[in-house]
Amino acid sequence: MRIFEKLQALDRRYIYIVIALAIIIPLMIPYNSDVVTTPPTENLYQLIDSYAGRSDRAILICFAHDAATMPELYPMEIAILRHCFERKVKVFTITFFAAGAPIIDFAINTVKEEYPNIQSGVDYCNFGYKIMQMITALGMGDNIATAIDTDAEGRKLASLPIMKDIVNYNEMNLIIETSGSSAGGVWITYARSKFGANVAVGVTAVMAADMYPYLQSGQLIGMLTGLKGAAEYEKLVDVFASYRDDYFPKGRPFSKEILRDPSIDKLINITTQTQAVFSPEEYKAFYAKYPDKAANLSALMKEEDGKIVFDVTKITPDEQKALGYNLWTALNKKTYNILYKFKTARIGMNAQSVAHIVIFLFILIGNIGYFVTKAKDKKV
């Protein structure tokens, strides 16, 4: 009884400290946790993936937010751009918010660092900040190059290689709007209703309830909901789009069976991975792709428990140079280490989950303490 009385009288500053630690520790010391993907996220992923390698298909991402909602929306934009760059999907970006223009540049440049072969005007195109969303949305239904005219770099859109086979919504057949408030309204009203374009949204968690009716009616083909939706999409990209082996050299197709396979655990670990581990057969097949570098590679390997192991953190810059860019990149991929910028939503979900559990415990203890104290007061 007395412990509940003490808890009721606990200085609230201690509660704030505990909640702060519950958020900070998982952010600073990530742990591996699984994220269960949901149909709205999977549907969006599959539609984008169906455009892979096609010159006559493209997507448009509309950045309809400012910096205030970046913690939830920016990770999903990074994940979608990464998916497009991995699978050679043409991607266009636009914003009707002046504050959204630098966010587009930041997102593209962040992802592009890991894809040196991706080119502006060829693989992606940023329309930049435009005004009059309704008129632009209608105009693109007839001819994108006429409605937009020039991109963010001042280049004539019609002259860019990316526009080959891209005319209107028949080809740019998916618009994704990321927003901290109501999203997709203009695109649903004009691009979908008039021209039949597919529309999806990425929204903050508090806005999701407002968007479900559009999802259930089929007006939206998919939706990413807050940090959870971004974390789901990050996982799908790791398991499918960025996956490479002899059977799927350009990424593998979506499969629910694979998502249930325990073997994907090593692909989605968000803790830092530094070792590339091969069986003797896997190693033989691996170095056979780089016959001129095989000697340099073999000099760096170690054998542990019948496995061939490379610790990439112990390979010096000179040794990396001797291996060459392609081999070094391939070896790094075999560690299955995910760069921090491609797992921020999952790290954030860890912190969010721990914080929610702590808050729930405080509420539970607080309510028990309240009723115990009330019962004691009645007896007195």
C-alpha positions as a Python dict, from the first residue, in 0.01 Angstrom:
ca = {
    (1, 'M'): (0, 0, 0),
    (2, 'R'): (273, 245, 95),
    (3, 'I'): (462, 191, -232),
    (4, 'F'): (159, 306, -430),
    (5, 'E'): (131, 616, -210),
    (6, 'K'): (496, 695, -281),
    (7, 'L'): (446, 646, -653),
    (8, 'Q'): (147, 880, -648),
    (9, 'A'): (366, 1144, -487),
    (10, 'L'): (661, 1084, -724),
    (11, 'D'): (810, 1402, -870),
    (12, 'R'): (700, 1416, -1234),
    (13, 'R'): (1052, 1513, -1340),
    (14, 'Y'): (1164, 1154, -1269),
    (15, 'I'): (893, 1030, -1505),
    (16, 'Y'): (1019, 1265, -1777),
    (17, 'I'): (1375, 1139, -1725),
    (18, 'V'): (1267, 774, -1758),
    (19, 'I'): (1069, 845, -2078),
    (20, 'A'): (1360, 1043, -2222),
    (21, 'L'): (1597, 752, -2156),
    (22, 'A'): (1345, 510, -2309),
    (23, 'I'): (1368, 711, -2631),
    (24, 'I'): (1737, 801, -2632),
    (25, 'I'): (1887, 458, -2550),
    (26, 'P'): (1720, 266, -2840),
    (27, 'L'): (1822, 547, -3076),
    (28, 'M'): (2184, 532, -2966),
    (29, 'I'): (2204, 154, -2925),
    (30, 'P'): (1978, 2, -3195),
    (31, 'Y'): (1855, -354, -3158),
    (32, 'N'): (1719, -591, -3421),
    (33, 'S'): (1342, -614, -3434),
    (34, 'D'): (1103, -730, -3701),
    (35, 'V'): (848, -506, -3870),
    (36, 'V'): (533, -677, -4000),
    (37, 'T'): (439, -532, -4338),
    (38, 'T'): (77, -444, -4417),
    (39, 'P'): (-124, -459, -4743),
    (40, 'P'): (-132, -80, -4809),
    (41, 'T'): (250, -72, -4800),
    (42, 'E'): (289, -397, -4995),
    (43, 'N'): (49, -281, -5267),
    (44, 'L'): (245, 39, -5321),
    (45, 'Y'): (574, -148, -5329),
    (46, 'Q'): (447, -401, -5584),
    (47, 'L'): (310, -136, -5819),
    (48, 'I'): (637, 58, -5820),
    (49, 'D'): (832, -265, -5867),
    (50, 'S'): (618, -357, -6168),
    (51, 'Y'): (768, -54, -6347),
    (52, 'A'): (1126, -182, -6306),
    (53, 'G'): (1337, -141, -6618),
    (54, 'R'): (1050, -4, -6827),
    (55, 'S'): (1109, 310, -7032),
    (56, 'D'): (734, 367, -7069),
    (57, 'R'): (654, 380, -6698),
    (58, 'A'): (741, 632, -6426),
    (59, 'I'): (627, 756, -6086),
    (60, 'L'): (585, 1107, -5947),
    (61, 'I'): (655, 1190, -5581),
    (62, 'C'): (493, 1511, -5457),
    (63, 'F'): (666, 1653, -5147),
    (64, 'A'): (375, 1837, -4981),
    (65, 'H'): (533, 1924, -4648),
    (66, 'D'): (797, 2129, -4472),
    (67, 'A'): (1067, 2042, -4219),
    (68, 'A'): (821, 2009, -3927),
    (69, 'T'): (695, 1669, -4045),
    (70, 'M'): (1024, 1534, -4180),
    (71, 'P'): (1081, 1283, -3895),
    (72, 'E'): (787, 1075, -4020),
    (73, 'L'): (777, 1156, -4392),
    (74, 'Y'): (1143, 1189, -4493),
    (75, 'P'): (1233, 820, -4421),
    (76, 'M'): (952, 701, -4649),
    (77, 'E'): (1070, 934, -4928),
    (78, 'I'): (1424, 801, -4890),
    (79, 'A'): (1296, 441, -4903),
    (80, 'I'): (1091, 501, -5220),
    (81, 'L'): (1377, 680, -5397),
    (82, 'R'): (1613, 398, -5302),
    (83, 'H'): (1367, 144, -5441),
    (84, 'C'): (1349, 334, -5771),
    (85, 'F'): (1727, 367, -5801),
    (86, 'E'): (1780, -1, -5717),
    (87, 'R'): (1524, -125, -5969),
    (88, 'K'): (1577, 131, -6246),
    (89, 'V'): (1235, 291, -6214),
    (90, 'K'): (1203, 639, -6362),
    (91, 'V'): (1112, 882, -6087),
    (92, 'F'): (999, 1245, -6100),
    (93, 'T'): (966, 1479, -5802),
    (94, 'I'): (767, 1798, -5750),
    (95, 'T'): (646, 2027, -5472),
    (96, 'F'): (385, 2299, -5445),
    (97, 'F'): (534, 2417, -5113),
    (98, 'A'): (829, 2655, -5132),
    (99, 'A'): (970, 2489, -4818),
    (100, 'G'): (951, 2150, -4991),
    (101, 'A'): (1207, 2232, -5262),
    (102, 'P'): (1521, 2193, -5045),
    (103, 'I'): (1379, 1872, -4896),
    (104, 'I'): (1360, 1721, -5246),
    (105, 'D'): (1723, 1812, -5314),
    (106, 'F'): (1829, 1676, -4976),
    (107, 'A'): (1645, 1346, -5029),
    (108, 'I'): (1774, 1287, -5382),
    (109, 'N'): (2135, 1374, -5295),
    (110, 'T'): (2124, 1155, -4982),
    (111, 'V'): (2017, 846, -5178),
    (112, 'K'): (2219, 925, -5489),
    (113, 'E'): (2547, 908, -5291),
    (114, 'E'): (2520, 528, -5300),
    (115, 'Y'): (2431, 510, -5670),
    (116, 'P'): (2707, 678, -5871),
    (117, 'N'): (2560, 564, -6203),
    (118, 'I'): (2224, 734, -6146),
    (119, 'Q'): (2195, 1049, -6356),
    (120, 'S'): (1970, 1353, -6339),
    (121, 'G'): (1757, 1387, -6650),
    (122, 'V'): (1812, 1020, -6734),
    (123, 'D'): (1704, 814, -6432),
    (124, 'Y'): (1527, 1085, -6233),
    (125, 'C'): (1406, 1440, -6283),
    (126, 'N'): (1320, 1705, -6026),
    (127, 'F'): (1048, 1947, -6138),
    (128, 'G'): (1119, 2157, -5829),
    (129, 'Y'): (877, 2410, -5682),
    (130, 'K'): (572, 2487, -5895),
    (131, 'I'): (257, 2688, -5835),
    (132, 'M'): (-107, 2618, -5924),
    (133, 'Q'): (-134, 2251, -5831),
    (134, 'M'): (-478, 2199, -5984),
    (135, 'I'): (-380, 2344, -6324),
    (136, 'T'): (-54, 2149, -6325),
    (137, 'A'): (-230, 1824, -6233),
    (138, 'L'): (-478, 1870, -6516),
    (139, 'G'): (-211, 1977, -6764),
    (140, 'M'): (5, 1672, -6701),
    (141, 'G'): (-292, 1456, -6797),
    (142, 'D'): (-253, 1584, -7152),
    (143, 'N'): (122, 1638, -7184),
    (144, 'I'): (373, 1650, -6900),
    (145, 'A'): (641, 1834, -7098),
    (146, 'T'): (393, 2109, -7188),
    (147, 'A'): (248, 2143, -6836),
    (148, 'I'): (590, 2158, -6666),
    (149, 'D'): (809, 2296, -6949),
    (150, 'T'): (1136, 2317, -6750),
    (151, 'D'): (1279, 2123, -6456),
    (152, 'A'): (1442, 2258, -6139),
    (153, 'E'): (1773, 2299, -6324),
    (154, 'G'): (1615, 2508, -6599),
    (155, 'R'): (1638, 2239, -6866),
    (156, 'K'): (1363, 2196, -7124),
    (157, 'L'): (1175, 1888, -7017),
    (158, 'A'): (1103, 1770, -7370),
    (159, 'S'): (1477, 1747, -7444),
    (160, 'L'): (1567, 1520, -7150),
    (161, 'P'): (1637, 1149, -7211),
    (162, 'I'): (1409, 1051, -6922),
    (163, 'M'): (1110, 1178, -7118),
    (164, 'K'): (1153, 914, -7387),
    (165, 'D'): (826, 717, -7396),
    (166, 'I'): (680, 936, -7117),
    (167, 'V'): (393, 1161, -7232),
    (168, 'N'): (119, 1185, -6967),
    (169, 'Y'): (-53, 984, -6692),
    (170, 'N'): (-71, 682, -6921),
    (171, 'E'): (302, 643, -6857),
    (172, 'M'): (352, 839, -6534),
    (173, 'N'): (90, 614, -6388),
    (174, 'L'): (154, 656, -6016),
    (175, 'I'): (151, 973, -5806),
    (176, 'I'): (262, 951, -5443),
    (177, 'E'): (197, 1254, -5224),
    (178, 'T'): (372, 1276, -4887),
    (179, 'S'): (203, 1519, -4653),
    (180, 'G'): (159, 1608, -4287),
    (181, 'S'): (-205, 1703, -4340),
    (182, 'S'): (-476, 1585, -4580),
    (183, 'A'): (-300, 1428, -4877),
    (184, 'G'): (-384, 1325, -5230),
    (185, 'G'): (-702, 1534, -5268),
    (186, 'V'): (-605, 1718, -5587),
    (187, 'W'): (-450, 1407, -5743),
    (188, 'I'): (-757, 1195, -5664),
    (189, 'T'): (-994, 1462, -5797),
    (190, 'Y'): (-810, 1534, -6121),
    (191, 'A'): (-536, 1283, -6202),
    (192, 'R'): (-736, 976, -6095),
    (193, 'S'): (-1096, 1074, -6167),
    (194, 'K'): (-1030, 1236, -6505),
    (195, 'F'): (-728, 1043, -6632),
    (196, 'G'): (-729, 716, -6435),
    (197, 'A'): (-386, 759, -6277),
    (198, 'N'): (-298, 557, -5969),
    (199, 'V'): (-261, 762, -5650),
    (200, 'A'): (-96, 674, -5318),
    (201, 'V'): (-9, 877, -5010),
    (202, 'G'): (244, 888, -4730),
    (203, 'V'): (103, 1060, -4423),
    (204, 'T'): (184, 1122, -4059),
    (205, 'A'): (31, 869, -3820),
    (206, 'V'): (-232, 1111, -3687),
    (207, 'M'): (-367, 1168, -4040),
    (208, 'A'): (-403, 801, -4133),
    (209, 'A'): (-761, 767, -4003),
    (210, 'D'): (-875, 1040, -4243),
    (211, 'M'): (-721, 859, -4541),
    (212, 'Y'): (-856, 505, -4486),
    (213, 'P'): (-1194, 574, -4656),
    (214, 'Y'): (-1007, 662, -4978),
    (215, 'L'): (-800, 347, -4942),
    (216, 'Q'): (-1106, 129, -4887),
    (217, 'S'): (-1291, 284, -5183),
    (218, 'G'): (-998, 214, -5416),
    (219, 'Q'): (-924, 581, -5482),
    (220, 'L'): (-584, 521, -5322),
    (221, 'I'): (-388, 214, -5426),
    (222, 'G'): (-157, 227, -5126),
    (223, 'M'): (-59, 425, -4818),
    (224, 'L'): (244, 463, -4592),
    (225, 'T'): (141, 551, -4238),
    (226, 'G'): (390, 748, -4035),
    (227, 'L'): (715, 597, -3912),
    (228, 'K'): (560, 248, -3917),
    (229, 'G'): (484, 272, -4290),
    (230, 'A'): (834, 400, -4362),
    (231, 'A'): (985, 113, -4159),
    (232, 'E'): (777, -139, -4355),
    (233, 'Y'): (895, 3, -4686),
    (234, 'E'): (1259, 1, -4572),
    (235, 'K'): (1222, -370, -4496),
    (236, 'L'): (1069, -449, -4836),
    (237, 'V'): (1353, -270, -5015),
    (238, 'D'): (1615, -464, -4815),
    (239, 'V'): (1448, -802, -4870),
    (240, 'F'): (1360, -760, -5239),
    (241, 'A'): (1488, -455, -5428),
    (242, 'S'): (1846, -450, -5296),
    (243, 'Y'): (1876, -830, -5286),
    (244, 'R'): (2135, -979, -5522),
    (245, 'D'): (2232, -1335, -5608),
    (246, 'D'): (2298, -1543, -5921),
    (247, 'Y'): (1927, -1596, -5981),
    (248, 'F'): (1825, -1236, -5916),
    (249, 'P'): (2116, -1008, -6017),
    (250, 'K'): (1887, -703, -6026),
    (251, 'G'): (1673, -770, -5721),
    (252, 'R'): (1402, -1029, -5665),
    (253, 'P'): (1025, -1000, -5703),
    (254, 'F'): (790, -953, -5409),
    (255, 'S'): (670, -1269, -5235),
    (256, 'K'): (476, -1314, -4911),
    (257, 'E'): (640, -1656, -4868),
    (258, 'I'): (984, -1494, -4860),
    (259, 'L'): (863, -1246, -4598),
    (260, 'R'): (776, -1541, -4375),
    (261, 'D'): (1110, -1716, -4435),
    (262, 'P'): (1352, -1694, -4136),
    (263, 'S'): (1643, -1664, -4382),
    (264, 'I'): (1558, -1297, -4439),
    (265, 'D'): (1659, -1212, -4081),
    (266, 'K'): (2019, -1146, -4189),
    (267, 'L'): (1890, -907, -4458),
    (268, 'I'): (1698, -684, -4218),
    (269, 'N'): (1932, -661, -3918),
    (270, 'I'): (1976, -295, -3827),
    (271, 'T'): (2267, -353, -3591),
    (272, 'T'): (2603, -287, -3757),
    (273, 'Q'): (2730, -590, -3952),
    (274, 'T'): (3100, -602, -4042),
    (275, 'Q'): (3164, -960, -4155),
    (276, 'A'): (3107, -1115, -4496),
    (277, 'V'): (3071, -1490, -4442),
    (278, 'F'): (3089, -1751, -4720),
    (279, 'S'): (3072, -2127, -4738),
    (280, 'P'): (3360, -2270, -4951),
    (281, 'E'): (3118, -2318, -5244),
    (282, 'E'): (2980, -1964, -5212),
    (283, 'Y'): (3328, -1818, -5195),
    (284, 'K'): (3441, -2007, -5504),
    (285, 'A'): (3144, -1875, -5700),
    (286, 'F'): (3203, -1524, -5564),
    (287, 'Y'): (3570, -1483, -5655),
    (288, 'A'): (3514, -1652, -5993),
    (289, 'K'): (3344, -1329, -6100),
    (290, 'Y'): (3668, -1137, -6037),
    (291, 'P'): (3950, -1364, -6167),
    (292, 'D'): (4205, -1081, -6194),
    (293, 'K'): (4147, -984, -5828),
    (294, 'A'): (4121, -1333, -5676),
    (295, 'A'): (4474, -1328, -5531),
    (296, 'N'): (4417, -988, -5363),
    (297, 'L'): (4091, -1115, -5217),
    (298, 'S'): (4228, -1446, -5087),
    (299, 'A'): (4507, -1264, -4902),
    (300, 'L'): (4246, -1096, -4682),
    (301, 'M'): (4032, -1393, -4587),
    (302, 'K'): (4019, -1591, -4263),
    (303, 'E'): (3876, -1936, -4199),
    (304, 'E'): (3648, -1987, -3899),
    (305, 'D'): (3444, -2302, -3831),
    (306, 'G'): (3463, -2413, -4192),
    (307, 'K'): (3350, -2071, -4319),
    (308, 'I'): (3546, -1807, -4506),
    (309, 'V'): (3521, -1473, -4331),
    (310, 'F'): (3615, -1117, -4425),
    (311, 'D'): (3596, -838, -4167),
    (312, 'V'): (3555, -528, -4382),
    (313, 'T'): (3656, -296, -4097),
    (314, 'K'): (4007, -448, -4102),
    (315, 'I'): (4064, -393, -4474),
    (316, 'T'): (4281, -84, -4526),
    (317, 'P'): (4216, 185, -4788),
    (318, 'D'): (4512, 60, -4992),
    (319, 'E'): (4374, -293, -4983),
    (320, 'Q'): (4033, -161, -5088),
    (321, 'K'): (4196, 14, -5382),
    (322, 'A'): (4372, -310, -5480),
    (323, 'L'): (4040, -494, -5480),
    (324, 'G'): (3880, -235, -5707),
    (325, 'Y'): (3548, -56, -5672),
    (326, 'N'): (3323, -336, -5804),
    (327, 'L'): (3474, -613, -5590),
    (328, 'W'): (3491, -396, -5278),
    (329, 'T'): (3127, -294, -5324),
    (330, 'A'): (3019, -656, -5376),
    (331, 'L'): (3213, -769, -5067),
    (332, 'N'): (3056, -494, -4859),
    (333, 'K'): (2710, -602, -4971),
    (334, 'K'): (2783, -954, -4847),
    (335, 'T'): (2804, -819, -4491),
    (336, 'Y'): (2434, -731, -4523),
    (337, 'N'): (2511, -413, -4333),
    (338, 'I'): (2245, -148, -4386),
    (339, 'L'): (2359, 212, -4403),
    (340, 'Y'): (2215, 431, -4126),
    (341, 'K'): (2020, 651, -4368),
    (342, 'F'): (1836, 344, -4500),
    (343, 'K'): (1720, 222, -4157),
    (344, 'T'): (1625, 541, -3971),
    (345, 'A'): (1254, 454, -3963),
    (346, 'R'): (1321, 113, -3805),
    (347, 'I'): (1554, 264, -3546),
    (348, 'G'): (1289, 526, -3473),
    (349, 'M'): (1023, 255, -3441),
    (350, 'N'): (1237, 79, -3179),
    (351, 'A'): (1253, 396, -2970),
    (352, 'Q'): (884, 463, -3024),
    (353, 'S'): (790, 109, -2917),
    (354, 'V'): (998, 122, -2597),
    (355, 'A'): (861, 465, -2509),
    (356, 'H'): (502, 346, -2560),
    (357, 'I'): (560, 47, -2333),
    (358, 'V'): (708, 269, -2061),
    (359, 'I'): (418, 516, -2088),
    (360, 'F'): (168, 229, -2071),
    (361, 'L'): (335, 99, -1754),
    (362, 'F'): (323, 445, -1597),
    (363, 'I'): (-48, 474, -1679),
    (364, 'L'): (-119, 127, -1541),
    (365, 'I'): (76, 186, -1219),
    (366, 'G'): (-76, 532, -1182),
    (367, 'N'): (-432, 400, -1212),
    (368, 'I'): (-371, 115, -970),
    (369, 'G'): (-215, 359, -723),
    (370, 'Y'): (-510, 597, -759),
    (371, 'F'): (-774, 335, -681),
    (372, 'V'): (-568, 180, -398),
    (373, 'T'): (-527, 524, -239),
    (374, 'K'): (-900, 597, -279),
    (375, 'A'): (-992, 264, -118),
    (376, 'K'): (-761, 336, 175),
    (377, 'D'): (-907, 685, 222),
    (378, 'K'): (-1260, 540, 237),
    (379, 'K'): (-1159, 297, 512),
    (380, 'V'): (-1012, 584, 711),
}
